[in-house]
Amino acid sequence: MLSGTEAEREDAELRCRVTVEELSPGGQPRKRQALRSAELSLGRNERRELLLRLQPPGPAEPARCFPLRAARLFTRFAATGRSALRVPGPGAPPRGSVQLLLSDCPPDRLRRFLRTLRLKLAAAPGPAPGPARSQLLGPRPRDFVTVSPVQPEELRRAAAARGPDSARGKATTETPAESDPSTKAPRWPLPARKLNLPPCKSRLSEEQAAVLRAVLQGQSVFFTGSAGTGKSYLLKRILGSLPPTGTVATASTGVAACHIGGTTLHAFAGIGSGRAPLAQCVALAQRPGVRQAWLSCQRLVIDEISMVEAELFDKLEAVARVVRQQDKPFGGIQLIICGDFLQLPPVTKGSQPPQFCFQAKSWRRCIPVTLELTEVWRQADQTFISLLQAVRLGRCSDEVTRRLQATAAHKVGRDGIMATRLCTHQDDVALTNEKRLQELPGELHCFEAMDSDPEHARTLDAQCPASRLLQLKQGAQVMLVKNLAVSRGLVNGARGVVVGFESEGRGLPRVRFLCGVTEVIRAECWTVQSSSGQPLRRQQLPLLLAWAISIHKSQGMSLDCVEISLGRVFAGGQAYVALSRARSLQGLRVLDFDPTVVRCDPRALRFYAALRRARGLSLESEEEEEEASDQENVPPNGTSDGREKTKGES
């Protein structure tokens, strides 16, 4: 892993596509040069002027340096790997300007580069340029030294230069005036917020950094780990480190796809449900729009792989080879796959047990690298972590049973915030929330989402965690469904209660959260991909009614106070997913715990045992394993003799 200084120095360098436009004094392009790949570096010359050096890909083309003191920075689309920089042109006025259009940048690298540039401009832009005559007659600066990492003093000076707005989190960068349907006047107050470039993210752990290195080296990778080991966080970091062009983010479910700004695996593949014969699936994938998506895909990300069937994976692999006309595994596409086979399994019809993805005939050929994350971040209590690990492996000792049954007496809510009940079925969730909202006195406040394309509202409903219509009253139990301010505890899954509404306009809700923060909640934007690859946007308050939520929709969340009813558990791993949403044992109440609901599929258990053996580890010590084996629970339709060897095992 890179040291802190090396990583910070990398923040002053960026490789991406660059279009150089020379603009007239009136702002019209008069000359354009497109570079498919170029290297940008921030540095200073012998006069200590802050410069941007543009190095074209070919050694024959000389580097160009642009002074940055009077630069204008456009960051509206930085999250999609695009930005623009306008600098004064060479020569005496009127001289026009030069505009650098950056595209296909890894979004995280671009954000760090822009942050470094912005801070250097605010804190130490260098000396002002001299008179035009002295610039023309004097010697040209020759040296170029890459800028030093951002120093604490520069951060303080930049904050002071921005003034009081910075304390409120307002951005000082500009946005280009581009047409965007989401900028039309809304029917109720929405925030007019410009992109605020965030500080550098915290460093990855050694395990997470190893996964990222393998991905950036172009290897196909499956990384796994128990709940709370940072899989979702790492996947977002991976997506932020890859060029957007050629990278397709998918997931087995719409909710998981929305979390990573992607689409469902079925929508990308274009083969319907995937249950048709292979020849028909290939024909569906050969349709012009779908075929082009397959051909342009260089890196395919699949989240929540545990819910993808082996048969579907094999069909996708065959389709990729036929459509792309390459006999390499998965048609030469790099696979980045994430999930936990000990959580929710594939959904199948009938009584036949599902076939996991690792049982696919093509799995081992397509996935040469498998890495497991073992460090748990969601929970801090080692006792609770050990309890969850036992449940994950389908082992429910008398001690685990005693601890979970004792939680029925826990008082897990406070300050008017009640525990969220996790339910196995979505119907129970809807009925509970509607009934509890109707029982509250007071005025009903309705907030309707603003969708970029109302014709695709059903797609947004299926993939976006924010509902099309949100109804609230004072006293309503709510949950955040997006990270707003991690350092203040306003994260995805944070619980709160509506304590009032603003008086102006339609009135945005004020929510008191369990972390102690009271906040006026404003609209946020989600982006998902349609089946044709078109980006769809929804603006809505990032809140859900939270008297109840389904176990399925809780995946990826960390809940402070949660109440669980496990009486209707119907799938292996479902009890573990529900229990592992809780941050602590003190914030958990299990109403009707029965040891028989703790079970896992023995095939998934053997897969992880083989993975651990390959790494020279064991799931538990020999004494613990022997003692626990008698208490292992399996699904009624599973095989529990442990002797049958499955595909994908070593």
SULDATA-V827735 format. One record per backbone hydrogen bond with DSSP energy under -1.0 kcal/mol. CO is the residue of the C=O (numbers start at 0). NH is the residue of the N-H. Records with the same first field share a line. If there is no record, write none. Layout:
CO->NH + NH
This chain:
2->6
3->7
4->8
5->9
8->11
9->12
11->41
13->39
15->37
16->102
17->34
18->100
19->32
20->98
21->29 + 30
22->96
23->26
27->23
30->21
32->19
34->17
37->15
38->54
39->13
40->52
41->146
42->50
43->144
44->47
48->44
49->67
50->42
51->65
52->40
53->63
54->38
63->53
65->51
67->70
71->85
72->173
73->83
74->77
76->79 + 81
77->80
80->104
82->101
83->73
84->99
85->71
86->97
95->88
96->22
97->86
98->20
99->84
100->18
101->82
102->16
105->109
106->110
107->111
108->112
109->113
110->114
111->115
112->116
113->117
114->118
115->119
116->120
117->121
118->122
119->123
124->49
130->134
131->135
132->136
133->137
144->43
150->154
151->155
152->156
153->157
154->158
155->159
156->160
157->161
158->162
162->165
164->169
165->168
173->74
175->177
179->182
180->183
190->192
204->208
205->209
206->210
207->211
208->212
209->213
210->214
211->215
212->216
213->218
214->217
219->368
220->336
221->370
222->338
223->372
225->228
227->376 + 377
229->233
230->234
231->235
232->236
233->237
234->238
235->239
237->240
239->107
243->246
245->297 + 298
247->300
248->262
249->302
250->264
252->256
253->257
254->258
256->261
257->260
261->528
262->250
263->267
264->268
265->269
270->273
276->280
277->281
278->282
279->283
280->284
281->285
283->286
286->290
287->291
288->292
289->293
290->294
291->295
297->333
298->247
299->335
300->249
301->337
302->251
303->306
304->307
308->312
309->313
310->314
311->315
312->316
313->317
314->318
315->319
316->320
317->321
318->322
319->323
320->325
327->330
328->331
329->332
333->299
334->220
335->301
336->222
337->304
339->342
354->309
355->358
356->359
359->362
361->365
362->366
368->221
370->223
380->384
381->385
382->386
383->387
384->388
385->389
386->390
387->391
388->392
389->394
390->393
393->632
396->400
397->401
398->402
399->403
400->404
401->405
404->407
405->408
406->409
413->416
416->413
419->562
420->548
421->564
422->550
424->428
425->429
426->430
427->431
428->432
429->433
430->434
431->435
432->436
433->437
434->438
444->471
446->469
449->538
452->455
453->456
455->459
456->460
457->461
458->462
459->463
467->448
469->446
471->444
472->475
475->497
476->545
477->495
478->543
479->492
484->487 + 489
485->488
488->490
489->483 + 484
490->493
493->479
494->513
495->477
496->511
497->474
499->509
507->501
508->520
509->498 + 499
510->518
511->496
512->515
516->512
518->510
523->539
525->537
527->535
529->532
533->529
535->527
536->451
537->525
538->449
539->523
540->542
541->480
543->478
546->420
548->422
549->553
551->554
553->556
558->582
560->419
561->588
562->421
563->590
565->568
570->573
572->576
573->577
574->578
575->579
577->580
578->581
580->558
584->587
586->561
588->563
593->596
594->597
596->598
598->572
600->604
601->605
602->606
603->607
604->608
605->609
606->610
607->611
608->612
609->613
611->616
612->615
620->624
621->625
622->626
623->627
624->628
627->630
632->599
634->637
645->648
